Amino acid sequence: MKANEIKAALQERGLTYSMIADAAGIKIAHISAIINRHNKSMKVANIVAKAIDLPVEQVFPEHTAVLNQRKKEQERRQNAVNDLRQRLAS
């Protein structure tokens, strides 16, 4: 979703950045930075998505793409480490 669509969805639910920030214990500026795509944070992306009752993948698809890429990289690394352990053990 684009930033203006997220803002409209929040307004429809009677929510403001300030309310989300207070409820989550984070700064308003951080909420704004994530919604406007100046920063990335899965934690805040999840909070905003829950606030508008939509899946995070729908609200912030670029965040989940980065997360999926990191998981794939971690899996590849772990597989390489496991292979190396087996070679060193023999």
N, C-alpha and C positions, 0 to 999 in steps of 0.2 A: 504494500500500500504506500501511497505517497504521503508525505507529511500532512498535507491539507486534508486528506481523507482520514487519517488517524485523528487529527484535531476535531474534525466533524463528528467522528464516531464517539469521541470523548464527550463533546458537547451534547450529543443526543442522550447520553447517559447522565448528564448533569455533573460531569467530572472536569476538574482542572488539573493542570500540571502540579499545582501546589497541593491539591488533595492527594494525588498519587505519591508525591514526594513525602508528605507527612505520614501516609499509611505505610510506606516502604522504608522510611528512615534514611532517605537519600536526598540530595540537593535537587532543587528545581532545575538548575542549569544542566545537571546530568540527564534528567528526563528529556529536556529540550534538545540536548546534543544528540541523543540516541534517535529521537523522533525525526530530527532534521538531518540525520545521517552524517553528522560531524564526527562521531565516535561510534564504536561498536561495543556492546556489552550484552551477552546472552542473559545475564541476570535482569537487567533493566528491560530488555526486549520482552522477556517472559512476563514481567510485571505489567508492562503496557498492554500486551496481548490479552492477559487475563482481565485487565480493567475494561477492555472493550469486548470481552467474551468471544475472542477469535483465536484460532491456532497461531502460534508464533510463526509458523512456516508461511502463513498467509499474510501476516502483518509485516514481517521482516524476512523475506526469503533469502536475502543476501547473508544474513546472520547464520541461518541454518546451513547454507552452502559452505560457509567458512568452517563451521563446526563439523560438518560431515567430512570436509577435506582434512581437518586436523585429526579426526578419528581414523581415517584411512592411513595417514602418515604414521600415527602411533601404532596401528596394527602392523604396518610394514616394518617399522623399527623393531617391534617386539618379535616378529617372526625372524628377522635377521639376528637378533640377540639369541633367540632360542636355537637357531641353526649353529651359530658360533659356539654356544655352550656345548652342543652335541659334538661338534668337531674337536673342541678342546678336551672333552671328557674321554675321547677314544685314543 
